[in-house]
Amino acid sequence: MSAAKLTTLANGLGVATRTMPHAQTISIGIWVQVGARDERDNEQGIAHMLEHMAFKGTSSRDALAIATEVEDVGGFMNAHTSREETAYYVRILPEHLDLGIDILADILTCSTLPEDEIERERGVIIQEIGQSADTPDDMVFDLFAESTHGGHTLGRPILGTVDSVSAFTQGDLAGFMKRHYGAGQMLVCAAGKIDHDDLVGRITDAIGTIKTAEHATRNRPAWQAGRSILTRELEQAHVIFGLPAPSATASDRFSLMALSTLYGGGMSSRLFQQVREKRGLCYSIFSFPTLYSDCGVFGVYAGTSADKVDEMLRVSAGELAAIAAKVTDEEVARAKAQIRANLLMSRESVAACGDALARQITLFGEPQDDGDLLDAIDAITSDAVSKVAADLIAAGDPAVALVGPTDNIMSNSQLSAALSA
């Protein structure tokens, strides 16, 4: 594994690379440190809509030209919006690197936000909101965010609402871009068959003179331990419960990863074995950490029949409490092997390497050495995993979200008692 490199240009723009000697392609993208949590009250969903609009026309290209120029050379282009970032990226062959840079620079510095495209994309996003509303295992995650963070911006759906998206104007989109899309808020990341110094020179020529922008102040949310239940006539109840967790930079994040893996991360995990295999309470169940720059959530999702929800919650809570009391060295060793393998396997993907590199620099200010990461994984102990489970339980009362045919499930206080048993 080659070392990653980072250079900061004079205008504050970061340029990072991970050269992969055996790769035959390049993944290059621009990560902007702005997401749904940075939206004002009247801007819910605007970060996501702006991500869509970036591909809809610039001063030199229309939407069709943006798409065809990349695909004419066999490339792939996409973007995503999260609660803390927006990213635009292309995967191309090395001989088309200049084209990839030119298009990324074009859509992020010369976007015209055409009125007709705004109206068209508004309809697309409203359809996307409708699709999410019709998908209960999507909807329950939005409800869970609300139950954990309440009225804080982290508690809002990334897509926004039909009313908010319907109200956006060209000026709203341009204003949001002006506030957040600047050199100091952007990071260029590339992985694959790439030379760092060569890329720095090309990026300097392309966007080395763009100015910085306003960077929003983020306020850490208070844990809400809420309860969001949406009753629908469905075959299954889709349920999530969760607890406050440390941030993505916390020192015990590796132990938390091991906990999630052995508790609910695979077929050998406790949740899969105890809830599905031994009791047949559900088809799908897993645990997940959602870690932000200043806070986090540790949750469990399951889809089960309405009459089995309480039993599923009791068993799941009991297993977490049991881990807090004791976990075997064998379980921890298996979890460490899975985490280690996932890290090494991800290093074979140029796209995964680029994404991981961007996240590391955004959170820590510099690339993380893979050797150090592997050492940290190897250092995880059973006592540390039990401690992080106990810390989760002690950090606050659980939050609960459900979409399904019943609202008659145990209270949050009853679930809290099961976790503390």
C-alpha positions in Angstrom: 0.0 0.0 0.0 1.4 3.3 -1.0 1.4 6.4 1.2 -1.1 9.1 0.6 0.0 12.7 0.0 -1.6 16.1 0.7 -0.7 19.5 -0.7 -2.5 22.7 0.2 -2.5 25.3 -2.5 -2.0 29.1 -1.8 -5.8 29.7 -2.0 -6.5 27.0 0.7 -7.6 24.2 -1.7 -6.4 20.8 -0.6 -5.1 18.3 -3.2 -4.7 14.7 -2.0 -3.6 11.5 -3.8 -3.2 7.9 -3.1 -1.1 6.3 -5.9 -2.0 2.7 -6.5 0.8 1.2 -8.7 -1.2 -1.7 -10.0 -4.3 0.4 -10.8 -5.2 1.1 -14.5 -7.8 3.8 -13.7 -8.2 7.0 -11.8 -11.0 8.1 -9.4 -10.9 11.8 -8.9 -13.4 14.0 -7.1 -14.0 17.3 -5.3 -15.3 17.0 -1.7 -17.1 20.1 -0.3 -17.4 20.4 3.4 -21.1 21.2 3.4 -24.1 19.0 3.8 -27.7 18.9 5.1 -26.6 19.9 8.7 -25.4 23.3 7.3 -28.8 24.3 5.8 -30.8 27.2 7.2 -34.4 26.6 8.3 -35.7 27.7 4.9 -33.1 25.6 3.0 -34.0 22.0 3.9 -32.9 19.8 1.1 -31.0 22.6 -0.8 -27.5 20.9 -0.5 -28.9 17.8 -2.2 -30.7 19.8 -4.9 -27.6 21.8 -5.6 -25.7 18.5 -6.1 -28.3 17.6 -8.7 -28.1 21.0 -10.4 -24.3 21.0 -10.7 -24.7 18.6 -13.6 -27.4 20.6 -15.4 -25.4 23.2 -17.2 -22.4 25.6 -17.1 -21.4 28.6 -19.2 -19.7 26.2 -21.7 -21.7 23.0 -21.4 -25.3 22.0 -21.2 -26.5 19.0 -19.3 -26.2 16.6 -22.2 -22.7 17.7 -23.0 -21.6 17.1 -19.3 -22.9 13.6 -19.5 -21.8 12.6 -23.0 -18.2 14.0 -22.7 -17.5 11.7 -19.8 -19.2 8.7 -21.2 -17.7 9.2 -24.7 -14.4 8.2 -23.2 -15.8 5.4 -21.1 -15.8 7.3 -17.9 -18.3 7.3 -15.0 -19.5 10.4 -13.1 -21.7 10.7 -10.0 -22.2 12.7 -6.8 -23.6 12.3 -3.3 -24.8 14.4 -0.5 -24.6 13.5 3.2 -25.3 15.4 6.3 -21.7 16.8 6.4 -20.4 16.7 2.9 -21.2 16.9 -0.8 -19.0 15.1 -3.3 -18.6 15.1 -7.0 -16.4 12.5 -8.7 -15.5 10.8 -12.0 -13.7 7.6 -12.7 -11.7 7.7 -15.9 -8.7 6.3 -17.7 -5.4 8.1 -17.0 -5.2 9.6 -20.5 -8.5 11.4 -19.9 -7.4 13.0 -16.6 -7.5 16.6 -18.1 -11.1 16.0 -19.2 -12.1 14.8 -15.7 -10.5 17.8 -14.1 -12.0 20.3 -16.6 -15.5 19.0 -16.1 -15.3 18.9 -12.3 -13.9 22.4 -12.3 -16.6 23.6 -14.7 -19.6 22.2 -12.8 -18.3 23.6 -9.5 -17.2 27.1 -10.6 -19.2 27.9 -13.7 -22.6 26.3 -13.1 -25.4 28.5 -14.5 -28.3 26.8 -12.6 -30.7 27.1 -15.6 -34.3 27.9 -14.6 -35.8 25.2 -16.8 -33.5 22.7 -15.4 -34.4 23.8 -11.8 -38.0 23.1 -12.5 -37.3 19.8 -14.1 -35.0 18.7 -11.3 -37.5 19.9 -8.7 -39.9 17.4 -10.0 -37.3 14.7 -10.0 -36.4 15.3 -6.4 -40.1 15.4 -5.3 -40.4 12.0 -7.0 -37.4 10.9 -5.0 -39.0 12.1 -1.8 -42.1 10.2 -2.7 -40.1 7.1 -3.4 -38.4 7.3 0.0 -41.8 7.8 1.7 -43.0 4.6 -0.1 -40.0 2.7 1.2 -40.4 1.9 4.9 -36.9 0.8 5.5 -35.7 4.2 4.1 -38.3 6.2 6.0 -37.5 4.7 9.3 -34.0 6.0 9.1 -35.3 9.5 8.6 -37.6 9.1 11.6 -34.7 7.7 13.6 -32.6 10.9 12.9 -35.5 12.9 14.1 -35.9 10.9 17.3 -32.1 11.2 18.1 -31.6 14.9 17.1 -35.1 16.5 17.2 -35.2 19.9 15.6 -31.4 20.1 15.1 -30.3 20.1 11.4 -28.9 16.6 11.9 -32.5 15.4 12.5 -33.8 16.5 9.1 -34.0 14.4 6.0 -31.3 15.0 3.5 -33.8 15.2 0.7 -35.8 18.0 2.4 -39.5 18.1 2.1 -41.9 18.6 -0.8 -42.7 22.1 0.5 -39.1 23.2 1.0 -38.0 21.8 -2.4 -41.0 23.4 -4.1 -39.9 26.8 -2.8 -36.3 27.0 -3.9 -35.4 29.7 -6.4 -32.3 30.1 -8.6 -31.2 32.8 -6.2 -31.5 30.4 -3.2 -29.3 27.8 -4.9 -26.8 30.4 -6.1 -26.6 31.9 -2.6 -26.0 28.6 -0.9 -23.2 27.8 -3.4 -21.7 31.2 -2.9 -21.7 30.7 0.9 -20.2 27.2 0.9 -18.4 26.4 -2.4 -15.0 27.9 -2.0 -11.4 26.8 -2.1 -11.0 26.6 1.7 -14.1 24.3 1.9 -13.0 22.0 -1.0 -10.7 19.1 -1.2 -9.6 17.4 -4.4 -8.9 13.7 -3.9 -7.6 11.2 -6.5 -6.7 7.5 -6.2 -5.3 5.1 -8.7 -2.8 5.6 -11.5 -1.9 9.1 -10.5 1.2 11.1 -9.8 0.8 13.6 -6.9 3.0 16.4 -8.2 1.6 16.2 -11.7 -2.0 16.4 -10.3 -1.1 19.4 -8.1 0.1 21.3 -11.1 -3.0 20.5 -13.1 -5.3 21.5 -10.3 -3.4 24.7 -9.7 -3.9 25.6 -13.4 -7.6 24.7 -13.3 -8.9 26.1 -10.0 -5.9 27.4 -8.2 -7.2 30.9 -8.1 -10.8 30.4 -6.9 -11.5 32.2 -3.6 -12.6 30.8 -0.3 -16.2 31.1 1.0 -18.1 31.4 4.2 -17.8 28.3 6.4 -20.8 27.6 8.5 -20.4 27.2 12.3 -21.7 23.8 13.3 -23.4 23.4 16.7 -23.2 20.0 18.4 -26.7 18.6 18.9 -28.1 17.5 22.3 -29.2 13.8 22.5 -33.0 13.7 22.4 -33.8 10.0 23.2 -37.0 10.6 21.3 -39.7 8.3 19.9 -40.9 8.6 16.3 -43.6 6.1 15.2 -45.4 6.1 11.9 -48.3 3.6 11.6 -48.8 2.1 8.2 -50.6 -1.0 6.9 -47.5 -3.1 6.2 -46.6 -6.7 6.5 -43.6 -5.9 8.8 -42.6 -3.3 11.4 -39.4 -1.6 10.6 -37.7 -0.7 13.8 -34.5 1.1 14.9 -33.3 1.8 18.4 -30.1 3.6 19.3 -27.9 5.3 21.8 -25.6 8.3 21.7 -22.1 7.4 20.5 -18.7 9.1 20.3 -17.7 11.1 17.2 -15.8 9.9 14.2 -12.5 11.1 15.7 -12.9 9.5 19.2 -10.0 7.4 20.5 -12.3 4.4 21.0 -13.7 4.4 17.5 -11.8 1.2 16.6 -13.3 -0.6 19.6 -16.7 0.7 18.5 -16.2 -0.8 15.1 -15.3 -4.1 16.6 -18.4 -3.9 18.8 -20.7 -3.3 15.9 -19.1 -6.1 13.9 -19.5 -8.8 16.6 -22.8 -7.5 17.9 -24.7 -7.0 14.6 -22.3 -7.0 11.6 -22.6 -10.4 10.0 -23.9 -14.0 10.0 -21.7 -14.9 13.0 -22.8 -11.8 15.0 -24.8 -12.1 18.2 -27.9 -10.3 16.7 -28.0 -12.6 13.7 -27.5 -15.7 15.7 -29.7 -14.9 18.7 -32.5 -12.9 17.0 -32.8 -14.5 13.6 -31.2 -18.0 13.7 -32.2 -19.2 17.2 -35.5 -17.4 17.6 -36.7 -16.6 14.0 -37.8 -13.2 15.0 -36.8 -11.4 11.8 -35.2 -11.8 8.4 -32.9 -8.7 8.5 -31.2 -7.3 11.5 -27.9 -5.4 11.9 -26.2 -2.8 14.0 -24.6 0.4 12.7 -22.5 3.3 14.0 -23.3 6.7 12.4 -20.4 8.9 13.3 -20.2 12.7 12.6 -17.4 15.2 13.2 -18.7 16.1 16.7 -21.1 13.4 17.8 -22.4 9.9 16.9 -25.2 7.4 17.1 -25.0 3.6 17.5 -28.2 1.9 16.3 -29.9 -1.4 15.6 -32.3 -1.9 12.7 -34.6 -4.9 12.2 -37.7 -5.7 10.2 -40.1 -8.0 12.0 -43.7 -8.8 12.4 -45.8 -6.5 14.7 -46.3 -9.1 17.4 -42.5 -9.9 17.6 -41.2 -6.3 18.0 -41.0 -6.3 21.8 -39.3 -9.7 21.9 -36.8 -8.6 19.3 -36.1 -5.4 21.3 -35.6 -7.3 24.5 -33.3 -9.9 23.0 -31.3 -7.2 21.2 -31.0 -5.1 24.3 -30.0 -8.1 26.4 -27.2 -9.0 24.0 -25.7 -5.5 24.2 -25.9 -5.6 27.9 -24.2 -9.0 27.9 -21.4 -7.7 25.8 -21.0 -4.8 28.2 -20.5 -7.4 30.9 -18.2 -9.7 29.0 -17.2 -10.6 25.5 -15.0 -13.5 24.4 -11.5 -13.2 23.0 -12.7 -15.4 20.1 -15.5 -13.0 19.1 -13.1 -10.0 19.2 -10.5 -11.8 17.2 -13.1 -12.6 14.5 -14.3 -9.0 14.5 -10.7 -7.7 14.1 -10.1 -10.1 11.2 -13.3 -8.8 9.5 -12.3 -5.2 10.0 -8.8 -5.8 8.8 -9.9 -7.6 5.7 -12.4 -4.9 4.9 -9.7 -2.3 5.1 -7.3 -4.2 2.9 -10.0 -5.2 0.4 -11.2 -1.6 0.1 -7.6 -0.6 -0.9 -8.1 -2.5 -4.1 -10.8 -0.1 -5.2 -9.8 3.3 -6.6 -13.2 4.8 -5.7 -13.1 3.4 -2.2 -9.6 4.7 -1.7 -10.5 8.2 -2.9 -13.5 8.3 -0.6 -11.6 7.1 2.4 -8.8 9.6 1.8 -11.2 12.5 1.6 -12.9 11.5 4.8 -9.6 11.1 6.7 -8.4 14.5 5.7 -11.8 16.2 6.4 -11.8 14.7 9.9 -8.2 14.7 10.9 -6.6 17.3 8.7 -4.2 14.8 7.1 -4.2 11.3 5.6 -4.1 8.3 7.9 -1.3 5.8 7.5 -2.6 2.3 6.7 0.0 0.7 8.9 -1.2 2.8 11.9 -4.8 1.9 11.1 -3.9 -1.8 11.1 -1.9 -1.5 14.3 -4.9 0.2 15.9 -7.2 -2.7 14.8 -4.7 -5.2 16.1 -4.7 -3.4 19.5 -8.4 -3.8 20.1 -9.0 -5.9 23.3 -12.1 -7.7 24.7 -12.0 -5.4 27.7 -12.1 -2.3 25.4 -15.1 -3.7 23.5 -17.0 -4.4 26.7 -16.1 -0.9 27.9 -17.4 0.8 24.8 -20.7 -1.1 25.0 -21.1 -0.1 28.7 -20.3 3.5 27.8 -23.0 3.5 25.1 -25.6 2.2 27.5 -24.6 4.7 30.2 -24.4 7.7 27.8 -28.1 8.3 27.6 -31.6 6.8 27.2 -32.4 5.1 23.9 -34.2 6.6 21.0 -36.7 4.6 19.0 -38.2 4.8 15.5 -40.8 2.6 13.9 -42.7 2.4 10.6 -45.3 -0.4 10.5 -48.7 -1.7 11.4 -48.5 -1.1 15.2 -47.6 1.5 17.7 -48.1 -0.8 20.6 -44.4 -1.5 21.5 -42.4 -1.2 24.7 -41.7 2.3 25.9 -38.3 3.9 25.8 -37.9 3.5 29.5 -38.7 -0.2 29.3 -36.1 -0.5 26.6 -33.6 1.4 28.8 -34.3 -1.0 31.6 -33.6 -4.0 29.3 -30.3 -2.4 28.2 -29.3 -2.0 31.8 -30.3 -5.5 33.0 
